[in-house]
Amino acid sequence: MNETGEIWKAHRRQKQGRHAKMKADNTAALEASGVQFTSSNAGETLLFREEGKPKIDFYPSTGRWCVANKKEQIYSGGAQRFLCWYRQQ
């Protein structure tokens, strides 16, 4: 493999490690918050379906979320920012 290929492989490994840490940190923060959610896709998507609140899909490995029926609007900022936003809804 050439040098460029090796650089991209290293970049992907770093990104995977960063996303694994973010997934663990965001999931732990959401579990500690007491807000109810279910997990889907081996924990890659956390589903918030509380009565009286918008239906939210949260992606812990990136810290992004969207309203389930309005996927054109994507929010970001991680678990803490999500919790602030979600509690205001």
Stockholm file with secondary structure:
# STOCKHOLM 1.0

chainA/1-89         MNETGEIWKAHRRQKQGRHAKMKADNTAALEASGVQFTSSNAGETLLFREEGKPKIDFYPSTGRWCVANKKEQIYSGGAQRFLCWYRQQ
#=GR chainA/1-89 SS CCHHHHHHHHHHHHHHHHHHHHHHHHHHHHHHHTCCCEEETTTTEEEECCTTSCCEEEETTTTEEEETTEEEEEEESHHHHHHHHHHHC
#=GC SS_cons        CCHHHHHHHHHHHHHHHHHHHHHHHHHHHHHHHTCCCEEETTTTEEEECCTTSCCEEEETTTTEEEETTEEEEEEESHHHHHHHHHHHC
//
